[in-house]
Amino acid sequence: MQYDAYWSRAAHAMAGSAIRKMGTVSVRVPGLISFAPGYPSPDSFPWDECRAITGDLLAERRTSALQYGPTRGFAPLVDAIVEVLGTRRIASRPDQVLITTGSQQGLDLVARVLLDPGDVALVELPTYTGAITAFRDVQAQLVGVRQDADGIDLDHLDRTVAHLRAEGRRVRLLYLVPNFQNPTGLLMSRARRLEVLEAAARHDLLLVEDDPYGDLYFDEGTGPDDTRPIKADDTDGRVIYLSSFSKTLAPGFRVAWLVAGEALAAKLEVAKQAADICTGALDQHIVWQAIVRGVLGAQGPRLRALYRERRDVMERALRTQLGDVLRWREPAGGFFLWAALPDAVDAEAMLERATTAHRVIYVVGNAFFVDGGGRNLVRLSFSQPSPREIEEGVSRLAAAVHEELGAGARAGATGTGGASRGTSTPRG
Amino acid sequence: MQYDAYWSRAAHAMAGSAIRKMGTVSVRVPGLISFAPGYPSPDSFPWDECRAITGDLLAERRTSALQYGPTRGFAPLVDAIVEVLGTRRIASRPDQVLITTGSQQGLDLVARVLLDPGDVALVELPTYTGAITAFRDVQAQLVGVRQDADGIDLDHLDRTVAHLRAEGRRVRLLYLVPNFQNPTGLLMSRARRLEVLEAAARHDLLLVEDDPYGDLYFDEGTGPDDTRPIKADDTDGRVIYLSSFSKTLAPGFRVAWLVAGEALAAKLEVAKQAADICTGALDQHIVWQAIVRGVLGAQGPRLRALYRERRDVMERALRTQLGDVLRWREPAGGFFLWAALPDAVDAEAMLERATTAHRVIYVVGNAFFVDGGGRNLVRLSFSQPSPREIEEGVSRLAAAVHEELGAGARAGATGTGGASRGTSTPRG
C-alpha cells in the first residue's frame, strides 16, 4: 500500500535527523569510533545510587511510582526543580514549571503552542538540530542569526527582525543555547545575555533558552557566574527556560523540565496532555530521590572533571595530528568541539571515507545551519568515547583528512591553504 | 505578561482534558471515591518482579538501560513485541513496529502525520477522550459515527463519508477501540470487524485501531477469539494498530507501541524524533525483561480475575442501589461501565452535588461525544477502586442520584420515567 496520498503537509516536510542517521551507521560499522552523537558518558551514570533508589521505591510499593501521574509532573519533583532553579539564580514557583519527556518534548510543545505554519522561528547560525526539527515539524520557517565570539550577533538580529517584519512575516520567538552551545561549544558572554534580553523586549520576541550543559563548566576561570541563565534576569516572563537531567543524571530517564510564565506553562501543560499524558512516573521518582539524596549535587564536580579531561585529550590529539589543518575554539564546558576543516575539504563528502575506510564518524556542520552553510565544519563530541578512543579516533580522523586533502590536491581542487590555517585558538 | 497574542491557532483551540480535570478534584476533596480515571489497580502491578528486574539491569551496568536509544525503540523489546503481536494473531516484522511513549503519543504521531487542519477524523459516538484531544490539537474536525450493540454503525459510516466527501472534505481515517471500548465497554462483534475493514477499503480510509484492553476479557464466553484485532485480518496495511503495557504491567512506564505498514511506521518514527527523541530506556528494558521472564504472561489471568471481580461488585451494588433508575450493558472486559441516568438527570449538573456532598466522582458522558451528546450518561471505572470502595462509592452515587431526582421532581423537571427504565441489561 502506498501512503503518500495520506500524508499531512507536515508529514511531507518531515525529514529525519542527520544525527539520528549517524546512529544507524554506528550500528553498521563494527569498531567505529563515534564523535557524532551528543551522548553523555555511561561512566558518568550514578548506577549504584539509582539501583538503591529504585529498589527502595519499588519495595515501598509507592503507587505513584508506577501509576499515571499529573501532566504537570510529580509534585515533589516539581518542588525539587524549583530548588534546583534557585541554585541557578532563577526564582520560580511550581505553577511555572512543567516536567517534560526530555527537553526535546519541551521544544516540541513550545513549537506547537507558539508557531503556526509559515511563522518564523529565529535560531542561531548554527543551532541545535533538535530545535530545527521541532520547529520545522510545525511548518515554521527557520531564519538564522549569525554568531560572533560572544554569542548571537545583535546587529544581525535587529536587521533580520526588521527585514522579516517589513515583509509582513510573523516572528515570535528566538531560540538560544547560551551555555556551551550545541554544536559550537560557545559560551555567550554575560553582557551579551543582557543585551539579548533587552533586544527581545524591544522586538517583542519570546526567548526560548535551552540549557542542558550549564552545569558542565570546566572551571579554569569559567564558573556559575558565566553560565548564569538569561532567565535569571527575566523580570517579565519573556523567557521560556528549558533544562534536563539527561546530561547530569542519565538520558534514559527522559526527565527534563521547562519554566515559563504561569499562563504559558499552563498552555504547554494542556499541549502535553495530548502529547503523552504524563512523563514516566518511575523515572520522575528516581530523579526526585537523586536530588533529595544528594546524588545530583555530587554529580557536578565529577562530571566537570570527567568531561574536562576528555576535552583535554581531544585537543591534545587534534593539536598533534591535525594542528596544521584544523581550526577550532577551545570549549570551556559541555560536550562539543567545533572545528573548521580547510576550505578544500567538504566534510560531507569526506564522511564516506571516514566511516568506511577509517571507522570514525562525526556530524557534518551543515546539519546545524538553516541557511545551507557549514559544509567544511564538523562537530566532534568528546563526551561519550573514552580518552583512549578519543586518541584513536582523532588518529583515524587525521588519516581521513590527510587522504582527502591529498585526493583534493590530485584532483586539482581549490584551496591548499589548509596547512597555513594555524593551530588551536584557545578560548580567550 | 499577556501571552494571548503569541498563541498559535492550535494553541487557541486547545482545551484541557475533562478527565485530567477530574484528577484535580480528586486531590481537592479528601476521602473522595473516584470512578473517574481509567487507571489500573495498583494491586495489579508486578512490584516484586519489577524490583528484581531493575536491580539486575542496574547491577549489570548495561549502558543501553540509561542512555539515549533508537527512536524506533530498544531492539530486543521491538522483537519481543513482534512475539506478543503473534499471540494476538497479528503477523508483523520489526520494521513495522514503533515503540511510543504511551499510546497517547501514538495517537499524537498519527494525528500529526495524517491530518491537516480542517481534515476530518472519524470517531465513534462516543469515543476515547485522548483521541479527541490528539486529533483536535492538529486542528482536525472530529465527526462522529453512531454505535449499535455490535460496534460502529456501518450504514451511518457510509452515509457520513458520502456526505462529507460530497462537501469536498478530506476524510482519511477512522479511529476505533474495538475491545471493551473506552468509554462504553463495548466489544465489537467479529462480523462487524470484518465489515469495518471492508468498508475502510471501499472508502479508502486508514483505520486506527486502539487496543489497550484486549487482554482483559472476563472469560465467561468471551475470549481471545472475540478480541481478535482487526489488524489480524488486514492484508494491505490499512490498519494502524496501537497497544500498550499500561494496563497489563503499569502505566508509569509509558511504554506502548504501534504496528503499521513499513513506510507509515518509518514516517511516524521521524515524527517521534521531533516529539521526544526516544522512549525511556530503563522503562523499555524493564518491560522487555518482564516479557522475557514471563511476568507479562502471568499477568493475564491475574488481571482478568481481578477486574472481573470488580465489575461484579460494581454491578451488584448498582443493581441493589440504582437498579430502578440506571441502565447499563454488562461489560465483558476492560475497565468501564457505561450507564444511562434517567432523562430527568443531567450528569454534568449532578457532578457538583456528587463530589462535594457525597464525595464520589465519575466522568460525564459528554466528554466522549464529539456531537455534544451524552449529558445523561456516565462512565464509571471499576478498575482502580477496591471492591469495598466500589460498594461505598455506588452508595454515594445512589444518594446523589436520588437527591437529584427528588430535586428535579420538586423543581417540576421533565421526565420522571427513570424509575421505569428497568435494570441491568446483561450483554447477550
Interface residues (C-beta under 8 A of the other chain):
Chain A: M1 Q2 Y3 Y6 W7 S8 R9 A10 A11 M14 A15 G16 S17 R20 G23 P37 Y39 P40 P42 F45 W47 D48 C50 R51 T54 G55 L58 A59 R61 T63 S64 A65 L66 Q67 Y68 G69 P70 T71 T101 G102 Q104 Q105 D108 R112 V113 L114 L115 D116 D119 G130 T133 A134 R136 D137 V138 R172 L206 D236 G237 R238 S246 A250 P251 G252 F253 R254 G261 A263 L264 K267 V270 A271 Q273 A274 A275 D276 I277 C278 T279 G280 A281 L282 D283 I286
Chain B: M1 Q2 Y3 Y6 W7 S8 R9 A10 A11 M14 A15 G16 S17 R20 G23 P37 Y39 P40 P42 F45 W47 D48 C50 R51 T54 G55 L58 A59 R61 T63 S64 A65 L66 Q67 Y68 G69 P70 T71 T101 G102 Q104 Q105 D108 R112 V113 L114 L115 D116 D119 G130 T133 A134 R136 D137 V138 R172 L206 D236 G237 R238 S246 A250 P251 G252 F253 R254 G261 A263 L264 K267 V270 A271 Q273 A274 A275 D276 I277 C278 T279 G280 A281 L282 D283 I286
